[in-house]
């Protein structure tokens, strides 16, 4: 089974038809006209938007022109993936392959102006009218009709094109439909069984929408569309009204969930890939947010001094704690929550929020071999479980003493006796106090200290452990030490905290130590001893995080996180550690992507917008082209277990698969086939499922001989 079969590509279904259209047509235009002059002539506002109802709550806009230009798709035919795709299409139908090649010679034969924007959207007009749709612009409806007929014929699919007064359409099986008029085409897929019965009516509805019934009459959508990028997504919060499951949530929150919108924009720039999210709130929620602006706070950049300049992950946060408190105080459950905190902490919520200034910095800045002691489980003496005998007794009654027993007794510790079935324990502290030792006690058969019981299994054995751990820290600015002292007091009920000269150490059971220190203005927590020792000096005097390239982003954003993906900047020890975690194939994939990626940033720009930005190492070509190239180098590693087989220099050096592997592959395919039919025919009875599976079982053999007469 080849790779494309593994992803179960079915070319004659509606998704398969759409995939063929997009890949073939985009490739065709670039091969014919790599300078994009043809694209520029075609490019204008898309008529596809006219098929989107005003009531639609989810719309995606794909700027095919921009994607084609940025991806440099004139090189698409040279990619391994495209060659495999073309081979798969050829296996399905040689005539279909020939048709694709004709489109590459003359893209206008399709009749689609696919280089204007393409829209993908979700239509929900009730339980019996739920569809996933795609619309695009048509430049010649007659050419499109001819193109569609030829495409379906070469795909061995029978269709009947119905011509109405103002549009034409055809059903694709019983789950989809394609409809078009003189300036637009729509593809519909029914999302449930009942919606299949209304496909023809839905085609008519979408193709004959009046201007006031189109989504372009919604101001929030047109504002979103004006700002569109390469791929954009618009979501209305009114979608919650379509689902009963959200009704409970809507009743629990004390805000108006209707008429709020989320805009998402994916943009491929020359040196970064940007995903921006913007929330457009209704008037009530906008006022609520402005009255309780939790992001209105000045960042304390002194926190950056407590971290080294080199970092792999760094994050900052700046909020107004009292604004949060004001919002929380309005909640109906505030009194109960406040009461619980007061009982547990001895502080009410106001004390807690007033104790912090609202600024924090986290950084992961290194990897280090750390050695520490911990208590492991084993047998040892527990005096609380033992009964001290009133009188001392001779050491000879203890029975045989090994060299380890003697050594332990000389250290003043207590051991279990071999005599009396181990029910007694002894030590020689009285002998040691008088200047003697174990040999003195044995030679003189001296009376020693005896206990009944007390030998127990528990965390009594002190051991030393060495391991590599990531070094990290967290700095929080505070207004007073009231909250910190309470937290220490509560923590001591569950963990051991040791006070050193300038800092505290939390001693975990089998865990590496954690250190913390505080003063009237700052709380600092870290697992790096060097950083905690620098606390009293105000952190690192030089080469600190304030001197790094990301310091301004950390200081000027309400929330900011930076991930350093540039492995070449990592210390050799970390690079070796990463390499040791991977096999050869994984390392090949890792090398390809590490050559591409430099870093990732998460940026909270203001109260209603944020951005995820992936930065690349070079800007010689657009990031989309870089991404396509990297995917082409590694896609087979993601789709199959292991790498593609190496090409042999000897054409006769071929090994047939073993019987076991052939049987296993056949069983995998059978299971996939069964799962597919269970999904497709979930609304039918068992007899219908059995009949459908029986018909499909013949398909592989028909496909094998599709090119023979």
Protein Blocks (a to p, Z undefined) as FASTA:
>chain_A
ZZklmnopafkbmklmmmmmmmmmmmmmmmmmmnommmmmmgccdfklmmpcfklcbdcd
ddfklmmmmnopmlmmmpmklmmmmmmmmmmomklmmmmmmmmmmmmlnopafkbccddd
dddebjklccdddddddfblklmmmmmmmmmmmnopacdddddfkbccddehjlbccddd
fkbccddddfbfklmmmmmmmmmmmmmccfklpmklpmklmmmmmmpcfbdcdddfklmm
mpmklmmmmmmpccdfehiacdddddddfkbccddddddddfklmmmmmmmcfklccddf
klmmmpcfbdfbdcdddddfklmmmmmmmpmklmmmmmmmmmmnopafklmmmmpgoiac
dddfbdcddddddddddddddfklpccdfbdcdfklnopadfklmmmmmnopacddfehn
lpaccdfklmmmnopafklmmmnopacdddeehiacddfbccdddddddddddddddfbf
klmmmmmmmmmmmmccdddfkbccdddehiacddddddfkbccddfbfklmmmmmnopaf
bhpfklpmklmmmmmpfbdcdddfblklpcfklmmmmmmmpcfklmmmmmmmmmmpmbdc
dddfblmbccdddddfbfkbcfklmmmmmmmmmmmmmmpgcjdddddfblklccdddfkl
mmmmmmmmmmmmmmmmmmmmmmbcfklmmmmmmmmmmmmmmmmmmmpZZ
